[in-house]
């Protein structure tokens, strides 16, 4: 019997699963989503996404815009500016308000209304007698000696008394016939203060009592008039005198 050769077939193993290769696809950055009820990751909880519009973590609602922070230096500057404004306002109110005792109806205001003012052009030293524009004089040329302040019952040298005025003294002249009780008031006024000179004026005094400072004069009817004390308080050793710090006691004349 003839043998028929069987056809020869090539056999191949079936391909198995492909071996994994070392090359991996690039990772995709997917933000983690917490499962309901799962504990929040402490490293990411409450941190909104950095892409797109800002949102409140866990709610999806837009995050409110952050308030701009103010530096301590700016706050201090604002506080100081406000304090300065308050201070300026307070000073303006104080300046608009007249000082105590100097309002329109005060004794000081009434006294100043009645005070006569004279321009004095010369402070020269002179020898002998001098004729003055005022009676008694309110300043002008005078001798080199200063009349000692105090209370006098006899007239003093006019040119020496004017030198006392130059040193800031108040010269109170009175009529010789002034009553004794009025003279006692003037004596006390001179005895209790420095730079107050009181003496009689024997001729043509325009009022029973005349109080004189350098360039200023006040006429009075009585020694107990409150305006006399106010005049002395305001003008005694005041800066309007040429030499307000000059001496008046311990000079020529004895009260």
TAKA-V170078 format. One line per field, one symbol per residue. ss: DSSP state (2 for helix, 1 for strand, 0 for the rest). burial: I if it has 16 or more other C-alpha atoms within 10 Angstrom, else O. Layout:
ss->???
burial->???
This chain:
ss->000000000000000000000000000000000000000000000000000000100000010000000002222222222222222222222222000000000022222222011000000010000000000000000100001001100000022222222200011111000002222222222220000111110000000011111001111100000222222222200000000000000001000
burial->OOOOOOOOOOOOOOOOOOOOOOOOOOOOOOOOOOOOOOOOOOOOOOOIOOOOOIIOOOOOOOOOOOOOOOOOOOOOOOOOOOOOOOOOOOOOOOOOOOOOOOOOOOIIOOIOOOIOOOOOOOOOOOOOOOOOOOOIIIIIIIIOIIIIIIIIOOOIOIIIIIIIIIIIIIIIIIIIOOOOOOIOOIIOIIIOOIIIIIIIIOOOIOOIIIIIIIIIIIIIOIIOOOIIIIIIOOIIIIOOIIIIOIIIIOOIIOI
